[in-house]
Amino acid sequence: MICFVIFLSVKNIECIIKFRTLISNLEPIGSYAYLRTVTGATKCTFSEEEALVAYASDGRKAEFITGRESLRKVLGQLGFAPQAILPNASGVPILPDGAVGSIAHSRKLCCAIAGHDSDFKALGIDIEGTDRLTAQAAKRVTTADEEVWTGGDRVRASILFSLKESFYKMQFPCWNRLANFDDVSLQVDLTSGTAKIAKISSKFGYNLKSLASQVRFNFSLYNSYVVSICWLRVN
């Protein structure tokens, strides 16, 4: 089972309902989804986490707390007891044995995803604003083939940016590969809200390259945001 949580600083109930619909459209089969508004908490649940953000700004601290609570919520739905979620040496959240997942932030939004490692080899999630990417930045995140598809459209470039971020977050905890945006090229289907890997660099190594055809992507747009999920199931 996979669990997905998105915390929103949106008071309008219509927006919340539409975001719930968005999430349900993204979920892989056998998933669980949950949504609520951000509370603006400033106190970490666990002292070990509090030490990590003791000198952070209020905004950064609230973002950190929301992310950790998001992840604990979905982990709880999977049957894991609440515990401190600390980063490893690379900054990746250390999850309980038997779990995989990730966290993402954008502006006032935070989302987290988690699943059992008996079902998923890896999971990644990302959320981005679709009105923030400059033309110069768009060129940095797209390959030549992708640039033809985007045609200078900021929303399309933002979709690619978010999809690639979800892919990098998916692969890093397993393979620890550092790469650039042009090291993977995606083929995007706007109608179905899916994507697949068209080309992948040798930087990702043979093991991941051999699994590229099995990597799955879902994404959806709402207002000025795009949310993307990337996953690789256990064979």
C-alpha positions, 0 to 999 in steps of 0.5 A, spaced: 500 500 500 502 507 498 500 513 502 500 520 500 498 526 504 498 533 502 498 539 507 495 545 504 495 553 507 488 553 503 482 555 507 477 555 501 473 548 502 472 548 494 480 548 493 481 543 498 475 538 495 479 539 488 485 538 491 482 531 494 480 529 487 487 531 484 490 526 489 485 521 488 487 521 480 494 520 482 494 514 486 497 508 484 493 502 485 492 500 492 493 507 495 491 511 501 490 519 501 489 524 506 489 531 506 488 537 511 490 544 512 496 547 515 496 548 522 502 553 522 505 549 528 512 551 531 514 545 536 516 539 533 513 532 536 520 529 538 526 533 541 531 530 536 527 533 531 527 540 535 534 540 535 535 540 527 531 546 527 533 550 533 536 556 529 531 556 523 526 561 521 519 560 523 517 559 516 523 554 515 521 551 522 513 550 520 515 547 513 520 542 517 514 540 522 509 540 517 513 535 512 515 530 518 508 530 521 505 529 514 510 523 513 508 520 520 501 521 518 502 516 512 507 511 516 501 511 521 496 509 516 501 503 514 501 501 521 508 504 523 508 507 530 510 514 531 517 516 531 522 521 530 524 522 522 532 524 522 536 525 516 542 521 514 548 524 512 545 526 505 539 529 508 534 524 506 529 522 511 531 515 515 524 511 515 522 505 519 525 498 517 519 496 511 518 503 509 520 507 503 517 514 502 519 522 501 517 529 502 516 535 498 515 543 499 513 548 495 511 555 497 505 554 503 504 547 500 507 540 503 506 533 501 509 526 503 508 519 500 510 513 503 509 505 502 511 498 504 518 496 501 514 489 500 510 493 495 515 499 492 522 499 491 522 506 491 517 512 491 518 520 490 514 526 490 514 533 488 510 539 488 512 545 484 508 552 482 507 552 475 508 560 474 515 561 477 520 557 472 524 563 468 525 561 461 533 561 462 531 556 468 526 552 463 532 551 458 536 548 464 531 542 466 529 540 459 533 536 454 533 538 446 527 533 445 523 536 451 524 543 449 521 541 442 515 539 446 515 544 451 515 550 445 517 555 450 511 554 455 512 555 462 507 550 464 509 544 460 517 546 463 514 546 470 511 539 469 517 536 466 521 540 472 516 536 477 517 530 474 524 529 474 524 532 481 520 526 483 524 521 479 531 524 483 527 523 490 525 516 488 532 514 486 537 517 490 535 513 497 536 507 493 542 508 488 545 515 491 546 517 484 547 525 483 545 527 476 543 533 472 536 535 469 539 533 462 541 526 464 534 523 464 529 525 458 521 524 459 516 523 454 509 526 457 502 524 456 498 531 458 491 527 457 493 521 461 497 525 466 503 520 466 510 520 463 515 515 462 523 515 461 525 516 454 532 516 455 537 515 461 544 517 462 549 512 464 550 516 470 545 512 473 548 506 473 546 499 470 542 497 475 537 503 475 538 504 467 535 496 466 529 498 470 528 505 467 522 501 463 518 499 469 519 506 473 512 510 473 510 517 473 503 520 475 502 528 475 496 533 475 495 540 475 491 544 479 491 552 479 498 554 479 501 547 482 503 541 479 504 535 483 508 529 481 509 522 483 514 517 481 515 510 483 518 503 482 514 497 484 518 491 487 517 485 482 
